[in-house]
Amino acid sequence: MADPSRPLPPPSDDPFLVLARGKEGGFVSLEEIDESQYAFIGGAFEPLGGEENKKNKKRDKKNASSSFEPKKRKRGGESESSAVEDDDGGEKETEKKRPMKKKKKKNSRNKKKSNQVEASENGENKDGLVEEGKVEEVRNDMKGDVREELLLREDEVYAWKELRLHPLLIKSIRRLGFSEPTPIQKACIPAAAHQGKDVIGAAETGSGKTLAFGLPILQRFLDEREKVARSVQEDAKSAEERFKGGPLRALIVTPTRELALQVCDHLIEAAKFLDVQVVPIVGGMSMEKQERLLKRRPEIIVGTPGRLWELMSAGDQHLTELHSLSFLVLDEADRMIEYGHFHELQSIIDMLPVINSSGKQSVQSTPNCETMPILQRKKRQTFVFSATIALSDNFRKKLKRGLSTSKLSMPGSLSSIETLSERAGMRPDAAIVDLTNAAIVANKLEQSFIECGEEDKDAYLYYMLSVHGQGRTMVFCTSIAALRHISSLLRILDITSWTLHAQMQQRARLKAIDRFRGNENGVLVATDVAARGLDIPHVRTVVHYQLPHSAEVYIHRSGRTARASADGCCIALISPSDKTKFYSLCKSLSKETLRQFPIDDAYMPEVMKRLSLARRIDKIIRKNSQESAKKNWLERNAESVEVALEVSDNEEERVKSYNQKKITSGLLKKLQQELNDCLARPLQPKSFSHRFLAGAGVSPLLQQQLEVLSKRRSSEKPSLNKNRRSGLFVIGQDCVEPLQALRSAGHEVCVNVEKKREMQILAEQWKRKRREEKKCAREQKRKERRKLKEGRK
């Protein structure tokens, strides 16, 4: 325990010290939080100073190793020090931690204990360096705490052990709680990790493709360390120091920033007990901070093509020294080859060392190459993954024959997966893993649609979010204008929602995703920027407010739900102008029948009333904001050119403008009050009567709801159920998920155009035949009547 009478050292000006090592907390900016979250795991980076810093570091390391006693270590951490980097990216300073106060809360003590366990598991001494012998003592001392972190027992991960993964990777898998590998992981890990083959993988969304290429990368790192330790007869400590902070070993390229950050998070979790640095390099964040991260020489980089090429063209040393690159991963490859996108990817691939016929990289002689282990420059493995590779029939045939890369394609655009694989250096013996089925989408995904007018899409969307408001929902649009329109209406209708589109700043996009993750019944309105790769748990419903332009985007949109063997549903809103696109989409997915989502028309009058008020309010607010923006624009431009604006002195115009604003303000308040009164009442069907409650019969559900309503009025609570969105309450119907409603009341509808035409032709023929039969029957009756008349005469 630290002495409370001992004076505290002066606080450091470096906010990263407070974030990474400090015990007293403090305020940090968003940029610093992002850098600390996505920096590196385990170990410390080498100082950028001269030889004096290295000598001091060796001396401190020697003193630390002689006096390191994990069982007698003080809780205050008075003797600990941390190496931190200043804001200018210069030398690192060693500063002692502040002694802990005498009185601490219980949760802060628990937090400190968990931090000590995590530091011990990473094997760091007080200089942030790894010492295997000392770490073993700490691990044995805290064995009980480590067991609590592991969600699975050793016998529960038997399927993973059959893949011959390293014990440290098995330990990470036990911590993550994955009991068995997915089919794509079973097929890719043996070929990539033990046979050293390149892999082209195609599987449905949410099938675990990240670990399918992440685990082989980490497995090879661990194998190389053990081989070097045995061949050179080094101990584990010197072997780790030899590999730590070395050249770039794995480059993972993704099409979107969110996917890159997600892949980075997954790899960090998988490498929890490894001394491996994983760093994301994406746009929308500080370039200077990313350059400082690259100076730490991380082994794995996950990035987007734009920012990667920007740093490469600027001459970053870590990104341009690709002689030791062992892995190149292209995730969501079908998005990479779209026309007009990712020209930087072609430039990045052209910078890679050429692979000769023996499978080894032909590298130029550089000073850094001589100091690198031979195992690191053996050969490069290339992984190409996507969920919609199998959409091309020609590529399906080539997958069966196997790709031939004996002749490299001529320089040009990356127009196909085959061309991309050849340019990336895919070897002829590549393992082809195609696990896509005929439907391509997940097996447990229920697809449905709603036929409506273009102007009625808002009403049916609000109906789904109110009547079936359970679970997380993602609403996809093709344009930002439609996204803003929907989000504005939902905000006015008191439904909490977040937006995500390409024009948002990166920090705002990450904040929206985090808030959506934290709300069990949240709504995320997004463009196709969120369609790929995002792994948000427990997304129950995907709504296609506007149909995508291609089947690939539809598959990736729908893949945000029904992930990892879970179930889910997607609902498409189809207007008359969307029918042609919708039928062609169903043909691409080989769908002949599709379920139509059930809609109870008794609730639509109340829904349309609320939506009409929300639209009028939105129109007034938008008009006022446009006038204000126009006025501010004129004032700013007049001020910039030093011109005085001419103010109208006409009193009649000023009075007229004032009266108009007053009328508009009064109308806005009246509409808002009327909408608030509607939202305060539960959503009720048309047949429900307040005067005659038993007119249509009182069911047990209705009786229970009336009791809840009476308690609500007596207690005046703002919400009835915390699990419902904004306290929404539906009379006569329980709030269930759209998937449950679809399974209970949805009916199949034919969506195959050709089959529909055949059915129409058969129906017309049947009607024609029926008309002819009726006509013949009438003629027969007439003849019989004539005969009767003639017989009488």
PALO-678645 format. One line per 4 residues: their letters; for each residue x, y, z of C-alpha. Coordinates in steps of 0.02 Angstrom, whole numbers. Example, Ala and Ser with C-alpha at 12.3 -4.5 7.8 and 13.67 -1.06 7.14 Angstrom:
2
AS	615 -225 390 ~ 684 -53 357
//
This chain:
793
MADP	0 0 0 ~ 68 168 -46 ~ 107 293 92 ~ -30 428 89
SRPL	87 555 167 ~ 208 540 24 ~ 193 689 -95 ~ 125 652 -268
PPPS	236 678 -420 ~ 187 817 -541 ~ 59 759 -670 ~ 121 722 -844
DDPF	68 826 -992 ~ 56 670 -1100 ~ -127 611 -1103 ~ -74 437 -1162
LVLA	12 408 -994 ~ -154 433 -906 ~ -245 324 -1032 ~ -123 177 -1035
RGKE	-40 173 -863 ~ -116 307 -752 ~ -223 263 -602 ~ -310 427 -568
GGFV	-407 441 -732 ~ -426 601 -828 ~ -498 676 -986 ~ -436 616 -1154
SLEE	-488 664 -1328 ~ -573 549 -1454 ~ -414 536 -1558 ~ -315 475 -1409
IDES	-450 349 -1364 ~ -451 279 -1540 ~ -261 264 -1546 ~ -253 176 -1379
QYAF	-394 59 -1426 ~ -321 7 -1594 ~ -135 22 -1557 ~ -50 -143 -1516
IGGA	-64 -285 -1392 ~ 72 -353 -1282 ~ 248 -286 -1267 ~ 315 -111 -1288
FEPL	391 -26 -1437 ~ 573 18 -1459 ~ 623 196 -1415 ~ 669 314 -1554
GGEE	815 392 -1462 ~ 1000 361 -1483 ~ 1119 237 -1405 ~ 1102 316 -1232
NKKN	920 268 -1223 ~ 962 88 -1270 ~ 1096 78 -1135 ~ 979 150 -1005
KKRD	844 30 -1058 ~ 962 -120 -1042 ~ 1017 -61 -870 ~ 836 -38 -812
KKNA	791 -207 -884 ~ 934 -290 -789 ~ 883 -207 -626 ~ 701 -253 -655
SSSF	740 -437 -688 ~ 843 -449 -528 ~ 712 -370 -417 ~ 554 -438 -499
EPKK	447 -530 -370 ~ 268 -552 -431 ~ 199 -618 -266 ~ 267 -471 -166
RKRG	226 -336 -293 ~ 144 -185 -216 ~ -33 -142 -269 ~ 8 40 -289
GESE	137 5 -422 ~ 261 132 -350 ~ 411 48 -429 ~ 329 23 -598
SSAV	367 134 -747 ~ 296 147 -921 ~ 371 200 -1085 ~ 261 328 -1171
EDDD	274 428 -1329 ~ 257 616 -1330 ~ 131 706 -1443 ~ 266 754 -1570
GGEK	316 574 -1599 ~ 488 604 -1524 ~ 581 517 -1385 ~ 491 417 -1252
ETEK	503 461 -1070 ~ 498 346 -918 ~ 390 411 -779 ~ 340 333 -615
KRPM	158 303 -578 ~ 65 400 -448 ~ 44 311 -283 ~ -132 252 -252
KKKK	-240 339 -125 ~ -281 258 40 ~ -468 254 11 ~ -527 172 -149
KKNS	-695 109 -204 ~ -724 -76 -223 ~ -753 -73 -409 ~ -593 23 -440
RNKK	-496 -109 -343 ~ -575 -245 -448 ~ -533 -149 -605 ~ -351 -134 -551
KSNQ	-344 -319 -512 ~ -409 -364 -684 ~ -281 -247 -763 ~ -142 -335 -666
VEAS	-206 -504 -724 ~ -210 -445 -904 ~ -35 -374 -893 ~ 26 -535 -816
ENGE	-57 -637 -952 ~ 29 -532 -1084 ~ 193 -565 -996 ~ 252 -386 -969
NKDG	378 -330 -840 ~ 386 -153 -778 ~ 474 -93 -935 ~ 339 -171 -1043
LVEE	456 -310 -1104 ~ 423 -497 -1104 ~ 510 -612 -981 ~ 448 -791 -998
GKVE	519 -859 -835 ~ 443 -720 -731 ~ 278 -729 -823 ~ 259 -913 -779
EVRN	271 -870 -593 ~ 138 -735 -611 ~ 25 -852 -709 ~ 40 -987 -578
DMKG	3 -860 -442 ~ -154 -799 -531 ~ -212 -964 -604 ~ -384 -950 -527
DVRE	-418 -778 -603 ~ -367 -837 -777 ~ -485 -985 -768 ~ -629 -866 -737
ELLL	-593 -778 -903 ~ -602 -939 -1005 ~ -782 -976 -1054 ~ -751 -1155 -1112
REDE	-662 -1305 -1039 ~ -526 -1400 -1130 ~ -641 -1544 -1173 ~ -765 -1424 -1254
VYAW	-641 -1368 -1389 ~ -595 -1541 -1450 ~ -648 -1496 -1628 ~ -521 -1353 -1629
KELR	-382 -1467 -1567 ~ -410 -1579 -1717 ~ -352 -1433 -1825 ~ -181 -1442 -1737
LHPL	-181 -1263 -1680 ~ -55 -1194 -1555 ~ -105 -1207 -1370 ~ -104 -1017 -1354
LIKS	-229 -1003 -1497 ~ -337 -1137 -1416 ~ -332 -1035 -1256 ~ -392 -880 -1350
IRRL	-532 -981 -1428 ~ -585 -1044 -1256 ~ -587 -864 -1197 ~ -696 -810 -1345
GFSE	-817 -954 -1315 ~ -812 -1037 -1487 ~ -850 -1221 -1457 ~ -818 -1282 -1634
PTPI	-755 -1211 -1799 ~ -872 -1163 -1940 ~ -866 -1255 -2108 ~ -760 -1119 -2191
QKAC	-637 -1128 -2046 ~ -627 -1318 -2053 ~ -587 -1310 -2238 ~ -465 -1163 -2239
IPAA	-360 -1184 -2081 ~ -277 -1352 -2124 ~ -235 -1299 -2303 ~ -171 -1127 -2253
AHQG	-88 -1162 -2085 ~ -10 -1334 -2111 ~ 4 -1355 -2300 ~ 54 -1175 -2336
KDVI	-67 -1156 -2482 ~ -150 -1001 -2549 ~ -338 -998 -2521 ~ -486 -933 -2619
GAAE	-634 -942 -2500 ~ -818 -914 -2535 ~ -948 -933 -2398 ~ -1107 -850 -2341
TGSG	-1104 -694 -2234 ~ -1076 -721 -2048 ~ -986 -888 -2075 ~ -823 -842 -1984
KTLA	-709 -795 -2129 ~ -605 -678 -2020 ~ -538 -818 -1910 ~ -523 -929 -2064
FGLP	-377 -822 -2123 ~ -327 -746 -1954 ~ -287 -907 -1863 ~ -168 -974 -1999
ILQR	-72 -809 -1991 ~ -50 -820 -1803 ~ -12 -1007 -1813 ~ 132 -975 -1934
FLDE	202 -839 -1821 ~ 207 -959 -1674 ~ 283 -1101 -1778 ~ 422 -988 -1841
REKV	464 -930 -1666 ~ 480 -1109 -1605 ~ 586 -1160 -1755 ~ 706 -1014 -1730
ARSV	719 -1053 -1544 ~ 764 -1234 -1581 ~ 883 -1202 -1728 ~ 983 -1063 -1649
QEDA	967 -1140 -1474 ~ 897 -981 -1402 ~ 782 -967 -1254 ~ 602 -913 -1275
KSAE	640 -737 -1220 ~ 772 -699 -1352 ~ 665 -784 -1485 ~ 520 -669 -1449
ERFK	633 -517 -1447 ~ 699 -566 -1617 ~ 525 -571 -1693 ~ 449 -424 -1598
GGPL	441 -257 -1686 ~ 506 -327 -1849 ~ 455 -301 -2030 ~ 279 -308 -2097
RALI	223 -490 -2101 ~ 37 -483 -2145 ~ -61 -354 -2245 ~ -251 -367 -2240
VTPT	-349 -256 -2360 ~ -535 -224 -2338 ~ -653 -113 -2439 ~ -729 -13 -2294
RELA	-662 70 -2138 ~ -787 -12 -2021 ~ -741 -184 -2085 ~ -555 -148 -2062
LQVC	-581 -95 -1881 ~ -690 -247 -1849 ~ -562 -367 -1923 ~ -427 -283 -1818
DHLI	-532 -307 -1660 ~ -558 -491 -1699 ~ -373 -522 -1728 ~ -328 -432 -1567
EAAK	-447 -545 -1472 ~ -377 -699 -1558 ~ -198 -644 -1517 ~ -239 -605 -1336
FLDV	-100 -715 -1267 ~ 26 -682 -1408 ~ 154 -545 -1423 ~ 89 -483 -1591
QVVP	52 -305 -1640 ~ -106 -273 -1743 ~ -138 -97 -1809 ~ -280 -27 -1917
IVGG	-238 100 -2053 ~ -399 179 -2117 ~ -455 347 -2182 ~ -548 476 -2081
MSME	-422 471 -1938 ~ -266 567 -1898 ~ -127 525 -2019 ~ 9 583 -1899
KQER	-50 464 -1763 ~ -53 320 -1888 ~ 126 362 -1939 ~ 177 352 -1757
LLKR	92 182 -1744 ~ 189 122 -1897 ~ 353 173 -1814 ~ 320 35 -1688
RPEI	338 -86 -1835 ~ 181 -193 -1809 ~ 179 -367 -1885 ~ -2 -359 -1946
IVGT	-85 -211 -2030 ~ -271 -204 -2074 ~ -317 -59 -2186 ~ -415 14 -2329
PGRL	-333 40 -2500 ~ -346 230 -2499 ~ -253 267 -2337 ~ -129 123 -2364
WELM	-77 190 -2533 ~ -71 368 -2466 ~ 57 316 -2335 ~ 151 204 -2458
SAGD	166 343 -2587 ~ 227 459 -2448 ~ 372 338 -2423 ~ 330 260 -2255
QHLT	474 142 -2217 ~ 371 6 -2134 ~ 244 -4 -2275 ~ 369 3 -2418
ELHS	485 -133 -2350 ~ 382 -280 -2412 ~ 525 -405 -2432 ~ 467 -503 -2279
LSFL	281 -497 -2314 ~ 215 -673 -2279 ~ 27 -647 -2298 ~ -82 -543 -2414
VLDE	-268 -550 -2376 ~ -403 -473 -2487 ~ -567 -475 -2391 ~ -732 -443 -2482
ADRM	-639 -461 -2647 ~ -794 -441 -2756 ~ -812 -262 -2693 ~ -630 -228 -2735
IEYG	-652 -262 -2920 ~ -803 -153 -2951 ~ -778 -32 -3095 ~ -710 137 -3042
HFHE	-668 84 -2864 ~ -504 57 -2775 ~ -375 110 -2904 ~ -254 114 -2759
LQSI	-270 -74 -2735 ~ -191 -103 -2905 ~ -45 10 -2858 ~ -23 -81 -2692
IDML	-20 -251 -2778 ~ 108 -188 -2905 ~ 226 -144 -2760 ~ 227 -322 -2695
PVIN	382 -429 -2729 ~ 361 -546 -2878 ~ 346 -731 -2835 ~ 459 -842 -2941
SSGK	421 -1017 -3002 ~ 486 -1099 -2842 ~ 358 -1005 -2739 ~ 485 -888 -2658
QSVQ	487 -700 -2668 ~ 622 -619 -2771 ~ 678 -475 -2663 ~ 808 -344 -2689
STPN	961 -339 -2577 ~ 931 -213 -2441 ~ 1017 -190 -2275 ~ 860 -242 -2183
CETM	845 -404 -2281 ~ 1011 -469 -2215 ~ 956 -457 -2034 ~ 787 -541 -2058
PILQ	767 -728 -2022 ~ 760 -840 -2174 ~ 594 -911 -2115 ~ 513 -741 -2132
RKKR	565 -726 -2316 ~ 516 -901 -2367 ~ 361 -871 -2472 ~ 202 -768 -2472
QTFV	29 -839 -2449 ~ -119 -751 -2531 ~ -297 -765 -2464 ~ -447 -703 -2563
FSAT	-615 -709 -2472 ~ -791 -651 -2510 ~ -972 -702 -2488 ~ -1026 -680 -2669
IALS	-881 -745 -2772 ~ -990 -887 -2837 ~ -1114 -772 -2924 ~ -1016 -784 -3087
DNFR	-1052 -944 -3186 ~ -885 -931 -3278 ~ -793 -918 -3114 ~ -885 -1071 -3048
KKLK	-817 -1172 -3194 ~ -641 -1106 -3165 ~ -652 -1151 -2981 ~ -683 -1333 -3030
RGLS	-536 -1336 -3152 ~ -421 -1239 -3036 ~ -341 -1072 -3073 ~ -184 -1067 -3179
TSKL	-66 -924 -3142 ~ 78 -978 -3250 ~ 49 -825 -3358 ~ 23 -664 -3265
SMPG	-112 -552 -3332 ~ -62 -398 -3427 ~ -67 -232 -3334 ~ -241 -165 -3330
SLSS	-393 -148 -3223 ~ -441 -280 -3095 ~ -598 -338 -3185 ~ -625 -510 -3109
IETL	-581 -617 -2959 ~ -467 -721 -3069 ~ -371 -567 -3130 ~ -358 -502 -2952
SERA	-292 -669 -2891 ~ -162 -678 -3029 ~ -100 -501 -3001 ~ -88 -536 -2814
GMRP	27 -685 -2847 ~ -92 -831 -2820 ~ 1 -997 -2845 ~ -65 -1136 -2958
DAAI	-92 -1257 -2811 ~ -212 -1139 -2722 ~ -347 -1218 -2614 ~ -521 -1179 -2679
VDLT	-653 -1175 -2542 ~ -825 -1140 -2614 ~ -959 -1165 -2481 ~ -1094 -1058 -2560
NAAI	-1258 -1143 -2595 ~ -1382 -1109 -2734 ~ -1474 -978 -2632 ~ -1310 -899 -2573
VANK	-1396 -817 -2423 ~ -1395 -896 -2250 ~ -1503 -1050 -2225 ~ -1595 -980 -2075
LEQS	-1634 -813 -2159 ~ -1819 -788 -2194 ~ -1846 -673 -2344 ~ -2008 -578 -2369
FIEC	-2081 -425 -2455 ~ -2221 -297 -2441 ~ -2308 -225 -2594 ~ -2349 -41 -2568
GEED	-2347 126 -2655 ~ -2192 234 -2656 ~ -2273 362 -2540 ~ -2332 225 -2420
KDAY	-2160 153 -2381 ~ -2141 268 -2231 ~ -2307 206 -2160 ~ -2263 22 -2176
LYYM	-2090 53 -2103 ~ -2167 139 -1952 ~ -2294 -3 -1938 ~ -2153 -132 -1926
LSVH	-2055 -30 -1800 ~ -2207 -2 -1689 ~ -2313 -160 -1702 ~ -2161 -275 -1718
GQGR	-2033 -175 -1622 ~ -1928 -310 -1540 ~ -1744 -335 -1580 ~ -1615 -232 -1672
TMVF	-1667 -171 -1846 ~ -1562 -107 -1991 ~ -1646 -4 -2127 ~ -1550 10 -2291
CTSI	-1567 148 -2422 ~ -1476 179 -2585 ~ -1469 369 -2567 ~ -1420 486 -2427
AALR	-1573 596 -2461 ~ -1690 450 -2423 ~ -1588 410 -2268 ~ -1606 588 -2201
HISS	-1792 587 -2240 ~ -1820 424 -2144 ~ -1713 474 -1995 ~ -1802 641 -1980
LLRI	-1974 559 -1979 ~ -1921 427 -1853 ~ -1849 561 -1739 ~ -2013 659 -1746
LDIT	-2111 499 -1713 ~ -2007 471 -1555 ~ -1916 316 -1617 ~ -1732 317 -1568
SWTL	-1624 286 -1721 ~ -1449 317 -1784 ~ -1383 350 -1958 ~ -1230 287 -2051
HAQM	-1174 348 -2222 ~ -1016 391 -2317 ~ -1025 580 -2289 ~ -1012 562 -2100
QQRA	-846 585 -2014 ~ -762 424 -1960 ~ -781 458 -1774 ~ -967 494 -1795
RLKA	-986 330 -1891 ~ -899 231 -1755 ~ -1002 318 -1621 ~ -1165 275 -1712
IDRF	-1114 92 -1725 ~ -1065 84 -1541 ~ -1230 160 -1486 ~ -1327 42 -1598
RGNE	-1233 -105 -1522 ~ -1279 -46 -1348 ~ -1467 -38 -1380 ~ -1561 -203 -1385
NGVL	-1704 -129 -1486 ~ -1608 3 -1583 ~ -1637 58 -1763 ~ -1492 96 -1882
VATD	-1534 184 -2045 ~ -1387 160 -2163 ~ -1331 162 -2342 ~ -1234 21 -2424
VAAR	-1077 75 -2332 ~ -1141 -34 -2188 ~ -1189 -180 -2299 ~ -1023 -271 -2295
GLDI	-931 -357 -2155 ~ -1009 -273 -2004 ~ -1035 -403 -1869 ~ -1163 -326 -1752
PHVR	-1237 -457 -1634 ~ -1423 -494 -1621 ~ -1482 -397 -1774 ~ -1653 -476 -1796
TVVH	-1723 -382 -1946 ~ -1657 -302 -2105 ~ -1773 -187 -2202 ~ -1737 -143 -2384
YQLP	-1821 27 -2393 ~ -1747 46 -2567 ~ -1694 -104 -2670 ~ -1508 -116 -2707
HSAE	-1439 -105 -2882 ~ -1365 -281 -2884 ~ -1392 -452 -2808 ~ -1222 -446 -2722
VYIH	-1271 -294 -2620 ~ -1438 -374 -2576 ~ -1347 -528 -2511 ~ -1226 -425 -2407
RSGR	-1367 -316 -2339 ~ -1469 -468 -2288 ~ -1313 -546 -2214 ~ -1314 -422 -2069
TARA	-1441 -537 -1988 ~ -1448 -727 -1970 ~ -1261 -733 -1933 ~ -1164 -874 -1850
SADG	-1306 -1002 -1867 ~ -1434 -883 -1792 ~ -1602 -844 -1873 ~ -1668 -680 -1939
CCIA	-1777 -603 -2074 ~ -1763 -471 -2209 ~ -1910 -372 -2279 ~ -1909 -280 -2446
LISP	-2030 -136 -2478 ~ -2084 -154 -2660 ~ -2166 -10 -2753 ~ -2241 -30 -2928
SDKT	-2083 44 -3004 ~ -1975 -84 -2911 ~ -2064 -240 -2973 ~ -1954 -268 -3125
KFYS	-1796 -252 -3021 ~ -1871 -360 -2885 ~ -1915 -502 -3004 ~ -1742 -500 -3083
LCKS	-1667 -503 -2908 ~ -1771 -656 -2862 ~ -1715 -739 -3024 ~ -1532 -709 -2980
LSKE	-1562 -789 -2810 ~ -1656 -936 -2889 ~ -1812 -894 -2790 ~ -1979 -948 -2862
TLRQ	-2087 -912 -2710 ~ -2068 -784 -2571 ~ -2168 -748 -2416 ~ -2272 -591 -2407
FPID	-2258 -503 -2239 ~ -2426 -499 -2147 ~ -2501 -326 -2121 ~ -2652 -295 -2010
DAYM	-2747 -159 -2103 ~ -2846 -115 -1946 ~ -2695 -19 -1878 ~ -2654 75 -2038
PEVM	-2777 223 -2013 ~ -2693 267 -1847 ~ -2521 243 -1924 ~ -2565 355 -2072
KRLS	-2632 489 -1955 ~ -2470 495 -1855 ~ -2365 492 -2012 ~ -2464 634 -2091
LARR	-2431 744 -1939 ~ -2247 697 -1939 ~ -2230 741 -2123 ~ -2309 913 -2097
IDKI	-2194 947 -1950 ~ -2043 889 -2049 ~ -2090 1001 -2195 ~ -2102 1156 -2084
IRKN	-1939 1118 -1993 ~ -1847 1085 -2155 ~ -1911 1247 -2232 ~ -1856 1348 -2080
SQES	-1684 1267 -2080 ~ -1661 1301 -2266 ~ -1707 1485 -2244 ~ -1589 1499 -2096
AKKN	-1448 1415 -2192 ~ -1476 1530 -2342 ~ -1471 1683 -2230 ~ -1314 1625 -2142
WLER	-1234 1587 -2310 ~ -1269 1764 -2373 ~ -1202 1840 -2213 ~ -1042 1736 -2216
NAES	-1005 1777 -2398 ~ -1044 1960 -2375 ~ -928 1966 -2226 ~ -789 1876 -2321
VEVA	-792 2004 -2463 ~ -823 2149 -2342 ~ -990 2198 -2420 ~ -1134 2262 -2316
LEVS	-1300 2177 -2345 ~ -1443 2289 -2396 ~ -1580 2281 -2265 ~ -1757 2318 -2322
DNEE	-1830 2467 -2230 ~ -2006 2430 -2289 ~ -2107 2416 -2130 ~ -2249 2325 -2217
ERVK	-2132 2185 -2274 ~ -2057 2168 -2100 ~ -2230 2156 -2021 ~ -2285 2030 -2151
SYNQ	-2129 1924 -2122 ~ -2152 1932 -1934 ~ -2335 1881 -1945 ~ -2291 1737 -2062
KKIT	-2159 1673 -1941 ~ -2283 1689 -1797 ~ -2416 1590 -1892 ~ -2289 1457 -1940
SGLL	-2226 1443 -1762 ~ -2403 1427 -1694 ~ -2447 1295 -1824 ~ -2289 1198 -1783
KKLQ	-2329 1198 -1596 ~ -2508 1144 -1632 ~ -2451 1000 -1742 ~ -2320 945 -1617
QELN	-2447 947 -1476 ~ -2570 846 -1581 ~ -2435 719 -1624 ~ -2380 706 -1443
DCLA	-2560 668 -1393 ~ -2567 531 -1524 ~ -2401 457 -1468 ~ -2457 462 -1286
RPLQ	-2601 347 -1330 ~ -2570 164 -1373 ~ -2580 112 -1554 ~ -2756 44 -1576
PKSF	-2850 -41 -1718 ~ -2994 38 -1810 ~ -3122 -78 -1731 ~ -3072 -32 -1553
SHRF	-3195 80 -1460 ~ -3160 173 -1298 ~ -3346 181 -1254 ~ -3389 0 -1289
LAGA	-3235 -100 -1241 ~ -3326 -266 -1251 ~ -3406 -228 -1419 ~ -3284 -339 -1514
GVSP	-3251 -456 -1369 ~ -3120 -447 -1231 ~ -2977 -569 -1252 ~ -2857 -613 -1110
LLQQ	-2721 -510 -1196 ~ -2835 -359 -1211 ~ -2887 -376 -1029 ~ -2705 -380 -975
QLEV	-2666 -228 -1082 ~ -2811 -130 -1008 ~ -2747 -170 -834 ~ -2574 -107 -881
LSKR	-2652 52 -954 ~ -2746 86 -794 ~ -2588 64 -691 ~ -2496 178 -810
RSSE	-2622 318 -791 ~ -2619 301 -602 ~ -2430 301 -588 ~ -2403 418 -739
KPSL	-2249 327 -797 ~ -2183 378 -968 ~ -2156 201 -1030 ~ -2246 36 -1007
NKNR	-2106 -84 -1045 ~ -1922 -48 -1051 ~ -1898 -177 -1189 ~ -2013 -84 -1309
RSGL	-1959 63 -1415 ~ -2008 228 -1336 ~ -2148 147 -1235 ~ -2246 92 -1390
FVIG	-2402 -4 -1344 ~ -2516 -94 -1468 ~ -2695 -131 -1419 ~ -2753 -306 -1459
QDCV	-2583 -371 -1515 ~ -2427 -423 -1424 ~ -2264 -344 -1479 ~ -2171 -486 -1566
EPLQ	-2023 -493 -1683 ~ -2055 -481 -1870 ~ -1982 -655 -1891 ~ -2112 -729 -1775
ALRS	-2253 -635 -1862 ~ -2189 -693 -2032 ~ -2182 -875 -1980 ~ -2356 -871 -1903
AGHE	-2455 -773 -2034 ~ -2347 -753 -2190 ~ -2406 -839 -2350 ~ -2307 -892 -2503
VCVN	-2319 -789 -2664 ~ -2246 -835 -2833 ~ -2108 -715 -2886 ~ -2045 -808 -3039
VEKK	-2095 -704 -3190 ~ -2093 -848 -3313 ~ -2192 -960 -3198 ~ -2309 -816 -3164
REMQ	-2337 -791 -3350 ~ -2370 -976 -3373 ~ -2496 -970 -3232 ~ -2578 -817 -3310
ILAE	-2587 -905 -3478 ~ -2663 -1059 -3397 ~ -2786 -949 -3303 ~ -2836 -859 -3463
QWKR	-2856 -1025 -3553 ~ -2961 -1092 -3411 ~ -3070 -934 -3413 ~ -3089 -946 -3602
KRRE	-3137 -1128 -3586 ~ -3263 -1087 -3451 ~ -3339 -950 -3559 ~ -3353 -1069 -3705
EKKC	-3433 -1201 -3594 ~ -3559 -1075 -3529 ~ -3595 -1017 -3704 ~ -3623 -1196 -3762
AREQ	-3735 -1226 -3612 ~ -3840 -1073 -3654 ~ -3855 -1128 -3835 ~ -3908 -1301 -3780
KRKE	-4042 -1227 -3667 ~ -4108 -1119 -3809 ~ -4121 -1268 -3924 ~ -4215 -1367 -3792
RRKL	-4336 -1222 -3766 ~ -4368 -1211 -3952 ~ -4407 -1396 -3962 ~ -4527 -1381 -3817
KEGR	-4618 -1237 -3901 ~ -4629 -1331 -4066 ~ -4697 -1486 -3977 ~ -4833 -1384 -3894
K	-4888 -1310 -4058
//
